[in-house]
Amino acid sequence: KNWPIIGHWASCVGTIFIERRRKSDILRVSAAIKNRLEKGGNIFVFPEGTTSSGKEVLPFNASLLQIAVDLKLAIKPVSLKYTLKDGSLAEHAAYIDNDNILNTMFRVLCSRKITAELNFLHSVKADGCDRRLLASELRSAIRHSL
C-alpha cells in the first residue's frame, strides 16, 4: 500500500490490503471482503500469503476461504506461471526474500521474453466445506495444473 505509484494504483482498483504481521487484521479484512461480495463484487485472493520462486506452490492460508464457505460461494482457482520462450520457469521474475520491487522490475524489463501463463480451473463449491480441506483441495488443483 505504501509503495510509490504501485500502491496508489492498487488502492484505486479496490485492493483490500492485509497487515500480515497482525493476526487480528483478518477480522477487518474478512468484513471488507464480505461487504464487497454481498454488493456483487469479485475478490481475488492469493492464499499463499507471500511470494515464492514459482518452483512450488506454498501451503494455502485458509482463513479468507471461510467467507466463501459461509456465503456458500463457488471459488474459481487460477494458476499463474511466468515462463521463458523455451517454456522453462522465469525464476528471475520472482519477487522473493530480501529482493526489492525495483530490482525485480528491472530484471523483468531486461528479459528478452517472459510469458504470464494463466490457467483457469474448474470452479469448486465452498458450500458445507471445511476451510482447511478446501484450501488443501484448491492447492492440489493448482499444483496439478502447473
DRENKEMI-868702 format. One line per 5 residues: number of its first residue (from 1); for each residue z, x, y of N, C-alpha, C. Coordinates in pm, whole numbers. Layout:
NUM) Z,X,Y,Z,X,Y,Z,X,Y; ...
REM end
This chain:
1) 0,82,-119,0,0,0,0,86,126; 63,202,118,76,287,236,-36,390,248; -130,389,156,-241,484,166,-330,447,285; -374,545,359,-466,515,469,-596,454,413; -650,361,483,-775,290,455,-767,210,325
6) -747,276,210,-746,206,81,-633,104,75; -516,140,123,-404,47,124,-434,-76,209; -499,-53,322,-537,-164,410,-638,-255,340; -739,-196,279,-840,-274,207,-776,-354,94; -687,-289,19,-621,-358,-92,-539,-476,-41
11) -472,-459,73,-396,-570,132,-488,-684,174; -603,-650,229,-698,-751,277,-752,-839,165; -763,-786,45,-816,-866,-67,-704,-936,-144; -580,-926,-94,-471,-1003,-154,-394,-933,-264; -400,-802,-270,-325,-729,-371,-176,-759,-358
16) -113,-784,-470,32,-800,-474,87,-667,-524; 150,-595,-436,199,-461,-469,335,-470,-538; 354,-383,-636,479,-377,-711,551,-248,-676; 680,-259,-651,763,-141,-631,815,-103,-768; 744,-11,-834,774,21,-974,911,86,-992
21) 964,145,-889,1095,211,-901,1210,110,-903; 1182,-14,-859,1286,-118,-855,1254,-224,-960; 1327,-224,-1070,1300,-322,-1175,1314,-466,-1126; 1402,-487,-1030,1424,-623,-979,1303,-676,-901; 1210,-589,-864,1093,-633,-789,1003,-724,-872
26) 1020,-721,-1002,940,-807,-1090,962,-955,-1056; 1080,-990,-1009,1109,-1130,-972,1024,-1172,-853; 1016,-1088,-751,935,-1118,-632,787,-1126,-669; 743,-1028,-747,602,-1022,-785,565,-1141,-874; 651,-1175,-967,625,-1291,-1054,612,-1419,-974
31) 699,-1436,-875,692,-1557,-791,561,-1560,-712; 519,-1444,-660,393,-1438,-585,273,-1467,-674; 275,-1415,-795,166,-1440,-889,162,-1587,-928; 277,-1643,-959,283,-1784,-998,231,-1872,-884; 270,-1842,-763,224,-1917,-647,72,-1910,-634
36) 16,-1793,-650,-129,-1777,-640,-201,-1854,-751; -150,-1844,-873,-213,-1914,-985,-206,-2065,-968; -93,-2115,-921,-77,-2259,-902,-170,-2312,-792; -213,-2225,-703,-309,-2263,-597,-454,-2245,-643; -473,-2209,-771,-608,-2195,-825,-666,-2056,-814
41) -586,-1961,-774,-635,-1823,-762,-639,-1751,-896; -697,-1635,-894,-703,-1549,-1012,-617,-1426,-989; -572,-1368,-1097,-490,-1247,-1091,-547,-1146,-1188; -557,-1023,-1143,-594,-912,-1229,-471,-825,-1244; -429,-801,-1367,-309,-723,-1394,-349,-597,-1471
46) -291,-486,-1432,-312,-361,-1504,-184,-331,-1579; -174,-382,-1704,-46,-382,-1775,3,-246,-1823; -78,-142,-1812,-26,-10,-1847,77,36,-1743; 63,-14,-1622,160,16,-1518,146,154,-1456; 50,230,-1501,24,363,-1446,-118,403,-1483
51) -155,521,-1443,-289,570,-1477,-280,674,-1586; -393,697,-1652,-399,798,-1758,-537,862,-1757; -556,957,-1845,-685,1026,-1853,-794,937,-1910; -757,829,-1975,-853,740,-2036,-878,769,-2182; -814,874,-2235,-833,907,-2376,-765,805,-2467
56) -661,740,-2415,-590,641,-2494,-548,525,-2405; -512,415,-2466,-459,300,-2393,-308,306,-2406; -240,321,-2294,-95,332,-2294,-32,198,-2331; 95,198,-2374,162,70,-2403,162,-22,-2281; 152,-151,-2307,148,-250,-2200,289,-297,-2166
61) 312,-316,-2038,436,-379,-1992,415,-530,-2002; 507,-596,-2068,489,-738,-2098,545,-832,-1990; 621,-782,-1897,691,-868,-1800,599,-964,-1727; 488,-915,-1675,399,-1000,-1596,321,-1100,-1683; 319,-1079,-1813,250,-1173,-1902,331,-1301,-1924
66) 460,-1296,-1894,544,-1414,-1912,494,-1532,-1829; 437,-1504,-1714,385,-1611,-1628,273,-1685,-1699; 184,-1612,-1766,74,-1674,-1839,129,-1759,-1954; 234,-1712,-2018,297,-1788,-2126,358,-1917,-2070; 433,-1903,-1961,499,-2019,-1900,399,-2124,-1851
71) 289,-2079,-1794,189,-2171,-1740,82,-2210,-1842; 95,-2158,-1965,2,-2189,-2075,-143,-2156,-2038; -161,-2036,-1988,-293,-1992,-1943,-365,-1913,-2050; -494,-1898,-2032,-574,-1807,-2114,-587,-1676,-2037; -585,-1568,-2109,-599,-1435,-2049,-732,-1377,-2093
76) -806,-1323,-1999,-937,-1262,-2027,-918,-1110,-2020; -901,-1043,-2133,-886,-897,-2130,-1018,-828,-2098; -1008,-721,-2023,-1124,-642,-1983,-1090,-495,-2004; -1178,-423,-2071,-1158,-278,-2083,-1245,-208,-1980; -1196,-96,-1932,-1265,-17,-1831,-1267,128,-1876
81) -1387,186,-1874,-1402,325,-1915,-1503,392,-1823; -1471,513,-1780,-1563,591,-1698,-1630,694,-1788; -1763,693,-1790,-1837,782,-1878,-1939,864,-1799; -1982,974,-1861,-2087,1058,-1805,-2220,1016,-1865; -2326,1078,-1818,-2461,1043,-1862,-2477,1054,-2014
86) -2410,1152,-2075,-2420,1172,-2220,-2329,1079,-2301; -2255,989,-2232,-2168,894,-2299,-2025,942,-2318; -1999,1069,-2285,-1863,1121,-2300,-1773,1069,-2188; -1644,1077,-2213,-1545,1029,-2118,-1544,1117,-1993; -1545,1055,-1876,-1542,1127,-1748,-1396,1151,-1710
91) -1333,1246,-1779,-1190,1271,-1757,-1159,1317,-1615; -1254,1383,-1551,-1229,1433,-1416,-1216,1320,-1314; -1250,1198,-1353,-1236,1083,-1264,-1094,1026,-1268; -1012,1078,-1357,-876,1026,-1373,-787,1065,-1256; -705,973,-1215,-605,995,-1110,-470,993,-1180
96) -424,1113,-1221,-302,1120,-1301,-214,1237,-1259; -94,1235,-1312,5,1342,-1295,30,1372,-1147; 21,1498,-1110,51,1539,-972,-73,1543,-884; -179,1482,-929,-303,1479,-852,-282,1391,-728; -376,1398,-635,-372,1305,-522,-507,1236,-511
101) -508,1128,-437,-627,1044,-430,-746,1118,-369; -723,1206,-273,-833,1279,-211,-900,1373,-310; -821,1443,-391,-879,1531,-494,-961,1451,-595; -907,1337,-636,-978,1253,-732,-1110,1202,-672; -1104,1154,-550,-1226,1104,-485,-1328,1216,-469
106) -1284,1336,-434,-1375,1450,-419,-1445,1481,-552; -1367,1484,-662,-1426,1511,-794,-1530,1406,-830; -1498,1279,-805,-1590,1170,-839,-1717,1179,-754; -1700,1201,-625,-1816,1209,-535,-1906,1328,-565; -1848,1435,-618,-1927,1555,-651,-1989,1548,-790
111) -1956,1446,-866,-2011,1433,-1002,-2157,1392,-995; -2232,1438,-1092,-2374,1403,-1097,-2392,1255,-1124; -2323,1203,-1224,-2334,1061,-1254,-2215,1016,-1336; -2147,915,-1284,-2037,853,-1357,-2069,704,-1365; -2051,649,-1483,-2073,506,-1503,-1939,440,-1532
116) -1911,330,-1464,-1794,248,-1494,-1839,142,-1594; -1783,148,-1712,-1819,56,-1819,-1713,-53,-1831; -1749,-176,-1799,-1658,-290,-1814,-1698,-369,-1938; -1601,-402,-2019,-1626,-481,-2138,-1536,-604,-2133; -1596,-722,-2117,-1521,-847,-2111,-1502,-899,-2252
121) -1377,-914,-2293,-1343,-953,-2430,-1316,-1104,-2436; -1297,-1153,-2558,-1268,-1294,-2577,-1132,-1330,-2517; -1126,-1447,-2458,-1000,-1494,-2399,-894,-1513,-2507; -771,-1493,-2465,-656,-1509,-2554,-564,-1613,-2491; -530,-1717,-2567,-440,-1821,-2515,-297,-1769,-2519
126) -227,-1784,-2406,-89,-1737,-2397,10,-1847,-2430; -37,-1968,-2452,48,-2082,-2479,131,-2060,-2606; 262,-2063,-2593,352,-2052,-2708,367,-1911,-2763; 317,-1811,-2694,326,-1673,-2741,454,-1606,-2695; 495,-1507,-2768,598,-1416,-2721,527,-1311,-2635
131) 577,-1283,-2516,505,-1194,-2425,486,-1053,-2481; 580,-1006,-2561,567,-872,-2618,458,-868,-2725; 453,-972,-2806,346,-982,-2905,211,-1000,-2837; 208,-1077,-2730,86,-1097,-2652,39,-963,-2594; 132,-886,-2539,97,-754,-2483,39,-664,-2592
136) 98,-667,-2709,50,-586,-2820,-89,-631,-2865; -110,-761,-2872,-241,-815,-2912,-349,-778,-2811; -318,-791,-2683,-415,-756,-2579,-447,-607,-2582; -345,-525,-2598,-366,-380,-2604,-455,-343,-2723; -428,-405,-2837,-509,-377,-2956,-656,-415,-2934
141) -678,-530,-2872,-815,-575,-2846,-888,-476,-2753; -818,-432,-2652,-881,-337,-2557,-903,-203,-2624; -806,-155,-2701,-825,-27,-2773,-945,-36,-2865; -958,-148,-2934,-1070,-166,-3028,-1205,-166,-2952; -1207,-224,-2833,-1333,-231,-2757,-1375,-96,-2704
146) -1281,-5,-2689,-1314,128,-2636,-1358,221,-2748
REM end
